[in-house]
Amino acid sequence: MSEISDISGVSELAVKAQKLDAVDELAAKRAEFVLDTVSDDAADAAGVYLDGNSLGALPAAVPGRVADVVGRQWGELRIRSWDESGWWTAPERIGDLIAPLVGAAPGQIVVGDSTSVNVFKALVAAVRMAGAGAGGGRDEIVVDATTFPTDGYIAESAARMTGCTLRPVTPAEVPGVLSGRTAAVLLNHVDYRTGRLHDLPGLTAAVHAAGAVAVWDLCHSAGALPVGLDEHGVDLAVGCTYKYLNGGPGSPAYLYVRHDLQDRFESPLPGWNSHAEPFGMRSAYEPAAGAVRGRVGTPDILSMLALEAALEVWDGVSIEAVRAKSLALTDFFLECVSAYVPEGRVESLTPVAHGERGSQVALQCEDAGQVMKRLIERGVVGDFRHPDVLRFGFTPLYVGFADVERAARVLGEVVGEAGGEVQGEVRGEALS
């Protein structure tokens, strides 16, 4: 561990954090969230929130908006709110708010249902677009073998339903397994365990070269880094809104269908909300035009309008500025971990290269579950993934460099105690 203390007892890294916070162009956004006051009192659980990659912090505008939706729109206007309060058009309207954050033009994203449901819709529709089962010989779905379990479960079910074979491989192996049999490929933009950023442009191009359809899961990238859906010709994409988009627990997910594919998008879940004449109550299904055909049933209005309010924090923010700060935060965290944590106690699973890193840092650590429990008791909130991974998510809109320095410093103390080591340089510092 390096010598990091100056004569005043304040570490050089703490001073560096203060300087970085002073020039942070996104620093003012922090005030638009409901956050704890940073404290170094071990008895005070308030502190640093680094779990926005699981659940984003509450935007301050949301409670008032939800109160209006419940009290006035539902309580007073009641059924009239479908028209007068814009409930009916919310899925597409809010989709257009998400669009610039993932590099999409308006009219291609519809909000609603869960990520799992949207993965199912997208994957089955992708297989149908590829002509599987229609004599084209495309009878294989390729899926990221390291994906979040639900994506794998959905892919397996979709394969059974469409008569396809499921082929799980790592993203790096995808180009080598693509063939004339490949119908669709389901990939994650950022690995949920390690924070590794996968090559969306290159892999999408490889899938297209093989004549297949590319489906991307953006849960760990949307709101944290540029995605470029339109620029890179992505066919279909899905994502949640409760991580870096801060929509709240269980907030509705979204589905992206590229403009030129919308008339070919055949949802396996046709519902009255996606019908060309939803109030015609016809027995025969006729899909609506555009992204609307990605809808299914009645929208979940309360959580959807909470999401709409949450997205207001993006006013005046460029995703490029968010990405620049994300990389700076994760760089600084790794620097602080190297300085504060005893050698050999943790190992980063997250790539060092900026082009391969999302907005989280995953550290492999012995007794990771207990270590995270101790961190949370000290006010540093990340999360634990079985069996030995500590995950720290960095949401640039509300995480600052002082947060990062304190989190790494407390981590050093906790793992030092767990390992029976005395952190002289760190514990001798004034906890300021």
N, C-alpha and C positions, 0 to 999 in steps of 0.2 A: 504494500500500500504506500502511496506517495506521501510526502510531507505536504500537507495542505493548509496548515494553520498559520496565520500571521500573529504578530505579538499582541494584538488586541483580542485574540480569541475568536475572531470571526474568520471563517474559512475563505480562501481565495475564490472558491466556487460559489459561495454565497454572495460575494461581492460581484462576481461575474453575472450571477442570476439577476441581481438588482439592475445592472447595466443593460442586460438584455431586455428586461421588462420595461425599462425606461424608453426604449426605442421600438417597442412592439406596436405595430400599426393596428393590431386587432385587440389590444389591451382593453379598450373601452367597451368591447362587446361583453366582457365579463359581468358588467353591471346589469345586463339584460337577463341574467339567470339567477335562480334562487340557489345560493351556495353557502356552505359553512364558512365561518371565519377561521382562517388558518391559525392554529395554535400548536405550541410545542409542549403544552402541559399534558403529561402522560395520562392524567385523569380525565382529560377532555377529549371526547371522541370526535370533535369537530376537526376538520383539517383538509386533507388533499384528496380530491375525488379523481381517481384514475381508472374508472370502470365505465366510461362512456361508450366503450366498445361493446358493452352488454346492455346498458340502459343510460341514455343521455340524461343530463341534468334538466331540471324543470325551467323552461323559459318563463320569465316573470309575467309575461302577458297572458299566459294560458289560463290561470285561475279565473280572471275576470271574464275572459271570453266564454269559458265553460259555464260560468254563472249566468251569463246572458243567454246562452243556448238553452240552458235548462229552465231558467226563470221566465224569460220573455218569449223566446222562439217556441219552446215546447209548452211552457206553462200558460202563455197568453194567446199566442197565435195558433198554437196547436197544428192542425192539418194544413193550415194556410202557409206554414213555413216551407213546405215543399216547393212552393213557387215564390212567395214573398221573401223568404230568407235564403233562397238559392240552394236548398238542400238537394234538389234533384240533379243539379249540374255540378255538385261538389266533387265527385270522383275525377272528372276531367279538368275542372278548374284547379284543383290542388295538384293534379298531375302536371299541369303546365308550370306550377311553381317549382316542382322538383326537377323538371326538364333541364334548365340551365345548369343545375348542379351535377348532372351526369352527361352533359354535352349532347342534349337532344333538342330538336326544334319542337315547338308546340304541336299538340294534336297527336302525340304518339304514346303518351303515358296515361294510364287509368289507375286510380287508387281504389283499393278495396280488397277484402279478404286477407288471409294470412300469407306469409312468404311460402309456406308449404303448398297451399292451394294454388298459388300463382306458379310455382315451379311445376306442379302437375299440369296445369293448363298449358304452360309454355312448352313443356317437353312433349306432351302428346300432340300438340299442334305442330311442333317441329317435325315429328316423325311423319305426320300426315302431309306436311308441305314437301317433305323429301320423297314422297311417293312410295313409302314402305307398304308392302302388301298389295301393290298395284302392278306387279310384274316388273318393277324396277330393280329388284334384287337387293334393295337396301333394307337389311333386317338386323342392324346392330346399333345399339346406343352405347356411346362411350361416356363414361362418367369419371370424374375426379375421385380417385380411390382415397384421397385424404380429406374429402369433403366433410362438412358438418353432417352428422348421421342422418338427419331427416332428408337431406337431398338424396342420399343414397337409398333410403327407404322408398322415396317417391320414384326415383329412377327405376328401381327394381319392379315396383308395381306398374309403372308405365310400360316397361318392357314386356311384362306378362300380358297386359291388356292389348298391346299392339302387335304381339307375336314376334317381338324382337329379342335378340340376345343381348344381355348386359355385359359390357366389358369395362371393368374398373382398372384404371391405370393412373399413374401420377401425371400431373400436367406436363412435365418434361418429356414423358413418353408418348404424349398424344400424337405429335406429327408422325412418329414411326408406326403407329397402328392404324392410321386412317387408310381407308380403302373404298372401293366401289360398293362395299357392303354398309358403310357407315351412313346412318340416317341422320343422327343428331348427336351433338356433343354438349354435355352439361359441365361447366367449369365454374370455380370460384375465382373472383378477381383477387381476393386476399385470403390467405389461409387463416382460419379462425384460431388455430393453435399457435402458430409461429409468427404470424404477421407478415409472412412472405408475400410479396406482390408478384402475381403472375403476368406473363406477357400477353395482355389482351389483344393488342394489334397483331402480333405475330401469330398467335394461336388462332385468332379469327380468320386470318388470311389462309392459314393451312387448312382449316376446316372447309372454307369456301373452295379452295383448290381441289379438295376431294369431292366436291359436289354435295356436301352435307350442310346442315343448319346449326348455327352456333347459338347456344343459350348460356347466358352469364348470370351468375348470382353476385349481386353487388352489395350484399349486406354489410361487409366490412370495408367498403371503399367509398360508397356514396356519402358525400358530405365531408370526406377526409382528403380526397385527392381528385384530380381530373380523371374522368373516365373516357370521354370522347366516343359515345355510342354512335352518333351519326358519322363522325369523322372516320371511324374505323369499320363502318359497315356492319356493326353488330345486328344480328337478325332479331333476337328476342332477349330480354333481360328482366330480371326480377330483383326486388330488394325490400328490406324492411325499413321502417322509418323511426324505430325507437332507439337506435344507436346514435350515430353521428348527426342524424336529423332531429333528434330530441323530441320525437312525437309523443312519448309517454308509453307506459307498459301496455303491450298488446295493441299498439296503434296500427292502423291498417297498412298493409304492404302495397306494392305497386307492380304493374306489369307494363313493360315497354314492348311495343310492336312497331317495327320500322315501317315508315309510310308506305313504301311500295309493296309490302307484304300483307297489308291489312285486309285486302280483299280476299287473301288466301288463308287468313288465320281462321282455323276452325276449332273453336273451343270444345273440349270434351265435357264441359259443364255449361250447356246452353241454358240460360235462365231468362225470366221475363224482363229483367233489367237490360239485357243485351239484345232484346228483340227489336226489330225495325219499328214495330208498333206495340210498345209495351202495354198500352192500355186497350189494345184491340182484342186481347184475350183470345187469340186465335189458337187452334189446336196444333197447327203446323208452325214449326219454327222457321223464322227468317231473320238472319243476323243483321244487326244495325251496321251502318257504314262506319269506318274508322275505328279508333281505339275503343269506342264504346262497346264493341263486341267482346271485349275482355271482361265486361261486367257479368255478374251472375244474378244475385238476389238484391234485396233491399240494402242500401248502404248503411254502415254502422255510423250514424250521424254524430253521436256524441264524441267518439274518439276521432272521427275524421275532422271535425271542426276544431278540436283541440290541436290536432296536427297542423291545420291551416294557420292557427295562431302561432304555433311554435316556429313555423317557417318564416315568420316575420323577422326573426333575428338575422336572416340572411340578406336583408335589405342593405345594399351598398357594399356587400362583401364579394370578393372574387374568389373562386375556388383555387386559383393560382396562388393567392396570398395565403390561403389556408394551407395549401400543400407546402409552401416555403416554411411556414411556421412549424408545421408538423415535423418536417425533417429536422429543423433546428431543435425542437423539443426532444425528439428521440435521440439525436446526436448528443445533446447535453446530458440526457439521462444516462446514456451509456458511458459518457465521460465521468459522471459523478459516481456511478456504480463502480467503475474501475478504481476510483480513488477511495471510496468509502467502504467497500465490501471486501472482507478478507479474501485473499487470493485462493482460488479453488473452491469457494463456497457456492458460486453460481456460474452458470454458463449461458450466454445468450444464444437462443435459437433463431433470433431474428437476423436477417442478413444485414451486413454493414453497408453494402452498396445501396445508394439511394434509389436506384432504378428497380430494386428488388424488395423494397421495404414499404409496408403499409403505414398505419398510424398507431401501431402498438409495439411494445417490446415484450417478448416472452423469455423468461429466464428459467432455466432448468435448475432445480434446487432440491437438495435432500430435505425431507420433511416439509415439503412445500405447503401442505395443508395447514400445518401448525404455524409455519412462518407467516402465511397470509392472515391467519387468525390473530396473531400478535400484531401484525401491521395494522389491521383494522382497529384493534384495541387502542393503538397509538394514533389513530386518525388518518392513516394512509390506506385508502380503499382501492384495492385492485381486485383480482379474482384468481381462483385456483382451478386448474384443470388437471384431472387425474391422469397419471399418478404423481407427477413431479414438476408441474409447470406453474409458475407465477406469471400472470398476464397483467400488463399495465397499458391502458388505453389513453391516448393523448388527444383530447378534443381541443383543437386550437382556439375555438371561440371562447373558451372559459378557463383553460389550463394555462398557467403562467410558468415562467422559468424558476421563480422562487418555489413554486409547488414541486417542481421537478427536483430541485436541490434538496428540499426537505425530505421528499419521498425516498431518495437514494440514501440520504444520511440515516434516516430511521431504519431503512432496510439493512444498512451496514451494522447498526447497533443490534437489531433483532437477530440476524444470522450469526453475528459474533457471539451473542449470548447463547444462542442455540448450539453453537459449535464450541462453547467453552473458552472462547478467546476474549481477550480484553482489548477493546478498541481505544487505545490511548489517545491517538490524535483526535478521533471523532468525539469520544465521550468527554474529553477535556474542553470541548468548545462550548461557548455560550450558546444555548439553544434559542436562537433569536430568529 
